Amino acid sequence: MPDLTALLLMLGLLMVIGAFAGVIAGLLGVGGGIVLVPAFFYAFSHLGYGGDRLMQVCIATSLATIIITSIRSVIAHHRKQAVDWAVLRAWGPFIASGALTGFFLAAALKSTALQAIFGGLALIAGLYMAFGRTDWRLGSALPSGPLRAALGSGLGFFSALMGIGGGTFGVPMMSLYSFSIHRAVATAAGFGIIIAVPSAIAFLMLPVDHAPPYTVGAVNLPAFGITIMMTWITTPYGAALAHRLDARPLKRVFALFITVVALNMLRKAAGW
């Protein structure tokens, strides 16, 4: 049984993390995983939970929350007829298989290796968010055949490996193939479900030693429940702020934040 003071501190930190992730998601349309994974890692580390599997707990718990938040997002976008269900059907099997492959690699790696992978990929995402242009294009339509299989599998693989949903890589990819931003965001929410369901279920069966209290497999139940509750409350406030503020400078600030988080994760992975 964990110490009551430590448990209350953990619950308080998780409430702050969930509230922040919800505001950011509503304000910038960014999936919570890229915020939740490093936040969970720093919170659990601060509380004294470590070992070679801590990143697995952070990734798994983030993916579990993405199931709920992505379902909510898809329903909302479907009401506005913005979800491209044909793309989800065509790309879904490749994304799901890539996500499961990502799980198997994540399960085999040590926490420091996953920190390095997360830091490197988050750095790329942060730089793209900061310097990417909306008029960049790779084609006029999403690819089919082997390229679709490769891109879909890669998207699922790297997303599951990082514990993030479909937006971080899916929205830029679809935008590069001439999707409108609204369709891309709506459809990427569906990618999040396809990524998170198989990988989170698999993580539930992964045993983890020295995990934070009330962890089942690699999924920490308090972090899952509190994050869902807090994002449900705070995401509408972030969305309301988005209509009042200019999102472009905010995205650059958030890109800087993600870049700093990524560099810090790389620093810790290197043991500095």
VOPAGU-2260 file (C-alpha; in pm, 1 decimal, decimal comma):
REM VOPAGU-2260
SITE   aa  ch    i         X         Y         Z
SITE  MET   A    0       0,0       0,0       0,0
SITE  PRO   A    1     158,2     333,9    -101,7
SITE  ASP   A    2     220,1     612,3     149,2
SITE  LEU   A    3     -87,1     839,4     167,7
SITE  THR   A    4     114,3    1160,6     127,6
SITE  ALA   A    5     292,5    1026,0    -181,0
SITE  LEU   A    6     -39,3     906,9    -324,8
SITE  LEU   A    7    -204,3    1247,0    -272,3
SITE  LEU   A    8      95,7    1420,7    -430,2
SITE  MET   A    9      72,2    1188,2    -729,7
SITE  LEU   A   10    -299,7    1258,0    -767,9
SITE  GLY   A   11    -239,8    1633,7    -747,3
SITE  LEU   A   12      33,3    1623,1   -1011,1
SITE  LEU   A   13    -187,2    1412,6   -1238,6
SITE  MET   A   14    -471,8    1663,9   -1208,8
SITE  VAL   A   15    -239,9    1946,8   -1315,9
SITE  ILE   A   16    -104,7    1738,5   -1605,3
SITE  GLY   A   17    -453,5    1647,2   -1728,1
SITE  ALA   A   18    -577,7    2005,3   -1702,3
SITE  PHE   A   19    -280,6    2138,5   -1899,5
SITE  ALA   A   20    -311,2    1869,3   -2166,9
SITE  GLY   A   21    -681,7    1947,6   -2210,0
SITE  VAL   A   22    -623,8    2320,7   -2251,7
SITE  ILE   A   23    -346,1    2261,6   -2506,1
SITE  ALA   A   24    -559,3    2012,8   -2699,5
SITE  GLY   A   25    -850,4    2256,1   -2719,9
SITE  LEU   A   26    -633,4    2558,9   -2791,7
SITE  LEU   A   27    -404,8    2416,3   -3059,3
SITE  GLY   A   28    -574,4    2097,3   -3175,2
SITE  VAL   A   29    -268,3    1896,3   -3069,8
SITE  GLY   A   30    -313,4    1544,5   -2939,4
SITE  GLY   A   31    -244,1    1505,2   -2569,3
SITE  GLY   A   32      13,6    1226,7   -2600,4
SITE  ILE   A   33     303,7    1451,2   -2691,0
SITE  VAL   A   34     235,9    1642,5   -2368,2
SITE  LEU   A   35     125,7    1350,2   -2149,7
SITE  VAL   A   36     418,9    1114,0   -2203,1
SITE  PRO   A   37     693,8    1352,1   -2085,7
SITE  ALA   A   38     466,3    1494,1   -1814,3
SITE  PHE   A   39     390,6    1146,7   -1677,5
SITE  PHE   A   40     759,7    1061,7   -1694,7
SITE  TYR   A   41     871,6    1367,4   -1497,8
SITE  ALA   A   42     589,6    1328,8   -1243,7
SITE  PHE   A   43     652,5     961,2   -1175,4
SITE  SER   A   44    1030,9    1015,8   -1169,2
SITE  HIS   A   45     989,2    1298,5    -919,3
SITE  LEU   A   46     782,0    1068,3    -700,2
SITE  GLY   A   47    1059,9     809,9    -698,9
SITE  TYR   A   48     922,0     554,8    -946,5
SITE  GLY   A   49    1186,4     454,7   -1196,6
SITE  GLY   A   50    1353,0     150,2   -1335,3
SITE  ASP   A   51    1393,2      20,5   -1685,5
SITE  ARG   A   52    1019,5      24,3   -1764,4
SITE  LEU   A   53     897,9     366,7   -1656,3
SITE  MET   A   54     867,2     495,7   -2012,7
SITE  GLN   A   55     652,2     192,9   -2098,8
SITE  VAL   A   56     409,7     298,2   -1823,7
SITE  CYS   A   57     397,6     655,7   -1954,8
SITE  ILE   A   58     347,0     546,2   -2316,2
SITE  ALA   A   59      84,8     283,4   -2230,1
SITE  THR   A   60    -114,4     518,4   -2007,2
SITE  SER   A   61    -107,6     790,5   -2269,9
SITE  LEU   A   62    -236,1     547,6   -2533,3
SITE  ALA   A   63    -517,7     436,4   -2304,0
SITE  THR   A   64    -634,3     797,5   -2262,4
SITE  ILE   A   65    -617,0     848,4   -2639,5
SITE  ILE   A   66    -882,1     578,7   -2691,5
SITE  ILE   A   67   -1138,2     787,3   -2501,2
SITE  THR   A   68   -1036,3    1130,5   -2626,7
SITE  SER   A   69   -1016,8    1015,2   -2989,5
SITE  ILE   A   70   -1361,8     854,7   -2977,3
SITE  ARG   A   71   -1502,3    1179,1   -2839,9
SITE  SER   A   72   -1322,9    1377,3   -3110,5
SITE  VAL   A   73   -1436,1    1149,9   -3395,5
SITE  ILE   A   74   -1798,8    1173,2   -3284,3
SITE  ALA   A   75   -1778,8    1553,0   -3274,3
SITE  HIS   A   76   -1611,2    1572,6   -3615,8
SITE  HIS   A   77   -1851,6    1319,0   -3766,9
SITE  ARG   A   78   -2144,3    1542,7   -3673,3
SITE  LYS   A   79   -1981,4    1808,6   -3892,0
SITE  GLN   A   80   -1925,9    1548,6   -4168,7
SITE  ALA   A   81   -1550,9    1611,5   -4160,9
SITE  VAL   A   82   -1426,2    1252,3   -4108,2
SITE  ASP   A   83   -1309,7    1074,3   -4423,7
SITE  TRP   A   84   -1425,2     720,6   -4347,8
SITE  ALA   A   85   -1291,9     587,5   -4678,0
SITE  VAL   A   86    -939,1     688,8   -4574,1
SITE  LEU   A   87    -984,0     522,7   -4233,8
SITE  ARG   A   88   -1099,5     197,9   -4397,1
SITE  ALA   A   89    -815,2     196,6   -4649,3
SITE  TRP   A   90    -538,7     299,1   -4412,0
SITE  GLY   A   91    -665,1     134,1   -4093,0
SITE  PRO   A   92    -512,6    -216,0   -4132,9
SITE  PHE   A   93    -167,2     -73,5   -4205,5
SITE  ILE   A   94    -184,2     173,2   -3915,6
SITE  ALA   A   95    -302,0     -97,5   -3672,9
SITE  SER   A   96     -30,3    -343,5   -3777,9
SITE  GLY   A   97     231,3     -69,2   -3747,4
SITE  ALA   A   98     102,8      18,5   -3399,6
SITE  LEU   A   99     132,6    -341,8   -3282,5
SITE  THR   A  100     485,5    -359,5   -3421,7
SITE  GLY   A  101     560,4     -40,8   -3227,5
SITE  PHE   A  102     429,7    -207,0   -2910,9
SITE  PHE   A  103     654,3    -509,7   -2951,0
SITE  LEU   A  104     960,6    -289,5   -2995,8
SITE  ALA   A  105     860,2     -67,9   -2701,0
SITE  ALA   A  106     812,5    -374,9   -2483,3
SITE  ALA   A  107    1164,0    -494,1   -2565,1
SITE  LEU   A  108    1348,7    -166,1   -2507,6
SITE  LYS   A  109    1476,1      -8,7   -2189,0
SITE  SER   A  110    1333,5     318,1   -2065,5
SITE  THR   A  111    1642,4     514,8   -2170,8
SITE  ALA   A  112    1613,8     391,7   -2530,3
SITE  LEU   A  113    1246,8     494,8   -2542,2
SITE  GLN   A  114    1340,2     834,4   -2398,8
SITE  ALA   A  115    1588,9     880,8   -2682,0
SITE  ILE   A  116    1334,3     774,0   -2945,6
SITE  PHE   A  117    1063,4     997,2   -2801,0
SITE  GLY   A  118    1302,8    1290,7   -2776,4
SITE  GLY   A  119    1425,6    1252,1   -3134,8
SITE  LEU   A  120    1079,2    1217,8   -3288,5
SITE  ALA   A  121     932,2    1494,9   -3071,5
SITE  LEU   A  122    1216,6    1722,3   -3181,7
SITE  ILE   A  123    1124,3    1658,1   -3546,1
SITE  ALA   A  124     756,5    1727,8   -3468,1
SITE  GLY   A  125     843,3    2049,9   -3284,5
SITE  LEU   A  126    1063,2    2178,2   -3566,9
SITE  TYR   A  127     797,5    2096,6   -3826,1
SITE  MET   A  128     535,5    2275,5   -3617,2
SITE  ALA   A  129     763,6    2578,4   -3593,9
SITE  PHE   A  130     891,6    2598,4   -3951,0
SITE  GLY   A  131     656,3    2387,7   -4166,7
SITE  ARG   A  132     461,6    2572,4   -4433,7
SITE  THR   A  133      96,5    2518,1   -4511,3
SITE  ASP   A  134     163,6    2529,5   -4887,2
SITE  TRP   A  135     411,4    2238,9   -4890,3
SITE  ARG   A  136     278,7    1951,1   -5103,6
SITE  LEU   A  137     390,0    1599,8   -5198,6
SITE  GLY   A  138      88,2    1523,6   -5416,6
SITE  SER   A  139    -271,5    1604,7   -5495,0
SITE  ALA   A  140    -415,5    1289,4   -5330,2
SITE  LEU   A  141    -315,6    1033,8   -5068,4
SITE  PRO   A  142    -104,0     754,5   -5216,7
SITE  SER   A  143    -218,9     397,6   -5269,7
SITE  GLY   A  144     -39,4      65,8   -5307,3
SITE  PRO   A  145     300,8       6,6   -5144,9
SITE  LEU   A  146     349,3     371,8   -5049,8
SITE  ARG   A  147      18,4     372,9   -4860,4
SITE  ALA   A  148     123,3      54,7   -4678,9
SITE  ALA   A  149     461,5     203,7   -4589,3
SITE  LEU   A  150     327,3     538,7   -4473,4
SITE  GLY   A  151      36,8     386,6   -4279,8
SITE  SER   A  152     256,0     129,7   -4108,0
SITE  GLY   A  153     517,7     391,7   -4026,9
SITE  LEU   A  154     257,1     627,4   -3886,5
SITE  GLY   A  155     117,3     356,9   -3657,9
SITE  PHE   A  156     461,0     229,6   -3561,5
SITE  PHE   A  157     612,8     562,0   -3455,1
SITE  SER   A  158     292,5     683,0   -3289,5
SITE  ALA   A  159     262,0     371,1   -3071,5
SITE  LEU   A  160     632,6     383,7   -2994,0
SITE  MET   A  161     588,9     740,2   -2864,9
SITE  GLY   A  162     248,6     691,8   -2699,6
SITE  ILE   A  163      76,0     951,8   -2916,4
SITE  GLY   A  164    -235,4     955,6   -3133,9
SITE  GLY   A  165    -276,2    1012,7   -3503,2
SITE  GLY   A  166    -252,4    1390,6   -3514,9
SITE  THR   A  167     117,8    1457,4   -3469,6
SITE  PHE   A  168     219,4    1267,1   -3782,5
SITE  GLY   A  169    -116,7    1212,8   -3953,0
SITE  VAL   A  170    -222,1    1576,8   -3992,2
SITE  PRO   A  171     106,2    1690,6   -4155,3
SITE  MET   A  172     107,5    1384,8   -4381,3
SITE  MET   A  173    -247,6    1440,8   -4504,3
SITE  SER   A  174    -185,1    1813,4   -4545,1
SITE  LEU   A  175     116,5    1735,7   -4763,3
SITE  TYR   A  176    -120,7    1536,8   -4984,4
SITE  SER   A  177    -364,6    1826,7   -5023,6
SITE  PHE   A  178    -615,1    1742,6   -4748,3
SITE  SER   A  179    -784,3    2046,3   -4600,6
SITE  ILE   A  180    -676,0    2102,5   -4241,9
SITE  HIS   A  181   -1028,0    2037,0   -4107,7
SITE  ARG   A  182   -1057,0    1700,3   -4284,6
SITE  ALA   A  183    -703,4    1610,4   -4182,5
SITE  VAL   A  184    -763,2    1684,0   -3813,4
SITE  ALA   A  185   -1097,0    1499,9   -3813,6
SITE  THR   A  186    -962,5    1193,1   -3992,0
SITE  ALA   A  187    -645,7    1185,7   -3779,7
SITE  ALA   A  188    -868,1    1152,1   -3472,2
SITE  GLY   A  189    -982,1     822,6   -3623,8
SITE  PHE   A  190    -618,0     725,9   -3672,2
SITE  GLY   A  191    -578,7     779,1   -3297,0
SITE  ILE   A  192    -838,9     512,7   -3219,6
SITE  ILE   A  193    -679,2     266,6   -3461,3
SITE  ILE   A  194    -336,1     324,8   -3304,2
SITE  ALA   A  195    -440,9     329,3   -2940,7
SITE  VAL   A  196    -685,6      37,1   -2912,0
SITE  PRO   A  197    -457,2    -253,9   -3011,3
SITE  SER   A  198    -143,3    -110,2   -2854,5
SITE  ALA   A  199    -309,3     -14,5   -2523,4
SITE  ILE   A  200    -467,5    -360,9   -2494,3
SITE  ALA   A  201    -127,4    -516,2   -2558,0
SITE  PHE   A  202      33,8    -291,8   -2294,1
SITE  LEU   A  203    -225,3    -409,3   -2039,2
SITE  MET   A  204     -63,5    -752,3   -2064,1
SITE  LEU   A  205     294,7    -628,1   -2023,8
SITE  PRO   A  206     424,8    -683,5   -1668,9
SITE  VAL   A  207     619,6    -390,0   -1521,2
SITE  ASP   A  208     831,8    -401,0   -1206,3
SITE  HIS   A  209     861,1     -97,2    -974,6
SITE  ALA   A  210     563,0      69,5   -1142,0
SITE  PRO   A  211     364,2     352,7    -979,7
SITE  PRO   A  212      78,1     230,1    -755,9
SITE  TYR   A  213    -236,0      88,3    -915,7
SITE  THR   A  214     -71,6       2,7   -1245,4
SITE  VAL   A  215    -230,4    -283,4   -1443,9
SITE  GLY   A  216      17,2    -425,2   -1691,1
SITE  ALA   A  217     182,4    -102,0   -1802,7
SITE  VAL   A  218    -128,2     121,1   -1772,3
SITE  ASN   A  219    -148,1     336,4   -1459,5
SITE  LEU   A  220    -516,1     353,6   -1367,9
SITE  PRO   A  221    -511,3     677,2   -1159,2
SITE  ALA   A  222    -326,0     860,5   -1436,9
SITE  PHE   A  223    -571,7     725,2   -1693,9
SITE  GLY   A  224    -884,6     818,9   -1496,4
SITE  ILE   A  225    -769,8    1161,6   -1377,1
SITE  THR   A  226    -639,4    1261,1   -1718,7
SITE  ILE   A  227    -968,3    1170,1   -1886,2
SITE  MET   A  228   -1163,2    1362,6   -1623,1
SITE  MET   A  229    -944,7    1675,0   -1638,0
SITE  THR   A  230    -917,2    1691,0   -2017,5
SITE  TRP   A  231   -1295,6    1652,1   -2039,7
SITE  ILE   A  232   -1329,3    1958,9   -1817,4
SITE  THR   A  233   -1054,2    2180,5   -1960,1
SITE  THR   A  234   -1056,0    2108,5   -2334,6
SITE  PRO   A  235   -1365,0    2331,4   -2394,1
SITE  TYR   A  236   -1184,6    2619,3   -2220,4
SITE  GLY   A  237    -888,3    2575,5   -2454,1
SITE  ALA   A  238   -1123,3    2568,6   -2752,8
SITE  ALA   A  239   -1291,0    2888,8   -2632,5
SITE  LEU   A  240    -952,3    3058,4   -2600,0
SITE  ALA   A  241    -864,5    2947,2   -2952,2
SITE  HIS   A  242   -1151,7    3157,3   -3089,6
SITE  ARG   A  243   -1028,0    3466,0   -2904,5
SITE  LEU   A  244    -654,9    3443,4   -2971,5
SITE  ASP   A  245    -435,9    3423,8   -3280,4
SITE  ALA   A  246    -330,2    3058,9   -3297,5
SITE  ARG   A  247     -20,8    3114,1   -3514,6
SITE  PRO   A  248     210,5    3265,9   -3250,4
SITE  LEU   A  249      69,5    3023,5   -2993,9
SITE  LYS   A  250     166,3    2729,2   -3214,4
SITE  ARG   A  251     519,2    2863,9   -3240,9
SITE  VAL   A  252     539,8    2899,1   -2864,2
SITE  PHE   A  253     411,0    2543,6   -2823,3
SITE  ALA   A  254     660,0    2424,8   -3087,4
SITE  LEU   A  255     936,4    2582,4   -2879,9
SITE  PHE   A  256     798,3    2411,4   -2569,8
SITE  ILE   A  257     792,5    2071,2   -2742,8
SITE  THR   A  258    1145,7    2127,0   -2874,5
SITE  VAL   A  259    1274,4    2206,6   -2524,9
SITE  VAL   A  260    1093,7    1901,4   -2381,3
SITE  ALA   A  261    1242,0    1683,1   -2658,0
SITE  LEU   A  262    1594,9    1813,4   -2598,2
SITE  ASN   A  263    1559,1    1756,9   -2224,4
SITE  MET   A  264    1437,6    1401,5   -2285,4
SITE  LEU   A  265    1739,9    1343,1   -2509,0
SITE  ARG   A  266    1965,7    1490,0   -2237,5
SITE  LYS   A  267    1825,2    1252,7   -1974,4
SITE  ALA   A  268    1854,9     957,2   -2211,5
SITE  ALA   A  269    2222,7    1043,6   -2260,7
SITE  GLY   A  270    2271,9    1051,1   -1882,6
SITE  TRP   A  271    2370,2    1418,9   -1866,2
